[in-house]
Amino acid sequence: MCIAQGNAGIATKGNAGIATKGNAGIATSVGGTLLQAYAQNRSGRMNAAIQRSNAQSYEDQVTQARAAGRSEEQRQRISTKRALGTARASIAANGFDVGSGSALDRVGDIAKFGELDALTIRYNTELQARGHQADADQARLLADLEEDTGNLNAAATLLSGATSVHDRWYKLNKE
């Protein structure tokens, strides 16, 4: 004798309660699977956004490092000019010709080593900036990875959930 016909197939008096409980279990399983997949996708997007924010912070550090390096390099060149002026004045005050002999060598050394110091500052600044740039590039790659991971985890959850629902459905219709 047929009592109801629904998504679970034909239910009889003996198994009508089981079919209803089974349908509720399947619906709960589907809902839970969808919520879990949504949460995994959302988590991946959130982690990606955090990594993109980190990348921007590193980019800002690149800009700041280069600006600070230019300022430091400029200060070094000014310091070298002052040292040259002081040396020339001292040499001239002692009655020596600034343009010849050991006085010229002394002035040349000050200029040469001052420029070397300025170039060393520039080099070290560029190394620091490139380190920050590498961090920014890595953070962007991690952002893409986080987003892909969230999507893949969500897809895996949906597939697993679909398999589970299929198994329950099959068992209900088999009874």
Secondary structure in CASP SS format (residue, H / E / C, confidence):
PFRMAT SS
TARGET T0000
AUTHOR 0000-0000-0000
METHOD secondary structure of the structure
MODEL  1
M C 1.00
C C 1.00
I C 1.00
A E 1.00
Q E 1.00
G E 1.00
N C 1.00
A C 1.00
G E 1.00
I E 1.00
A E 1.00
T C 1.00
K C 1.00
G C 1.00
N C 1.00
A H 1.00
G H 1.00
I H 1.00
A H 1.00
T H 1.00
K H 1.00
G H 1.00
N H 1.00
A H 1.00
G H 1.00
I H 1.00
A H 1.00
T H 1.00
S H 1.00
V H 1.00
G H 1.00
G H 1.00
T H 1.00
L H 1.00
L H 1.00
Q H 1.00
A H 1.00
Y H 1.00
A H 1.00
Q H 1.00
N H 1.00
R H 1.00
S H 1.00
G H 1.00
R H 1.00
M H 1.00
N H 1.00
A H 1.00
A H 1.00
I H 1.00
Q H 1.00
R H 1.00
S H 1.00
N H 1.00
A H 1.00
Q H 1.00
S H 1.00
Y H 1.00
E H 1.00
D H 1.00
Q H 1.00
V H 1.00
T H 1.00
Q H 1.00
A H 1.00
R H 1.00
A H 1.00
A H 1.00
G H 1.00
R H 1.00
S H 1.00
E H 1.00
E H 1.00
Q H 1.00
R H 1.00
Q H 1.00
R H 1.00
I H 1.00
S H 1.00
T H 1.00
K H 1.00
R H 1.00
A H 1.00
L H 1.00
G H 1.00
T H 1.00
A H 1.00
R H 1.00
A H 1.00
S H 1.00
I H 1.00
A H 1.00
A H 1.00
N C 1.00
G C 1.00
F C 1.00
D C 1.00
V C 1.00
G C 1.00
S C 1.00
G H 1.00
S H 1.00
A H 1.00
L H 1.00
D H 1.00
R H 1.00
V H 1.00
G H 1.00
D H 1.00
I H 1.00
A H 1.00
K H 1.00
F H 1.00
G H 1.00
E H 1.00
L H 1.00
D H 1.00
A H 1.00
L H 1.00
T H 1.00
I H 1.00
R H 1.00
Y H 1.00
N H 1.00
T H 1.00
E H 1.00
L H 1.00
Q H 1.00
A H 1.00
R H 1.00
G H 1.00
H H 1.00
Q H 1.00
A H 1.00
D H 1.00
A H 1.00
D H 1.00
Q H 1.00
A H 1.00
R H 1.00
L H 1.00
L H 1.00
A H 1.00
D H 1.00
L H 1.00
E H 1.00
E H 1.00
D H 1.00
T H 1.00
G H 1.00
N H 1.00
L H 1.00
N H 1.00
A H 1.00
A H 1.00
A H 1.00
T H 1.00
L H 1.00
L H 1.00
S H 1.00
G H 1.00
A H 1.00
T H 1.00
S H 1.00
V H 1.00
H H 1.00
D H 1.00
R H 1.00
W H 1.00
Y H 1.00
K H 1.00
L H 1.00
N H 1.00
K H 1.00
E C 1.00
END
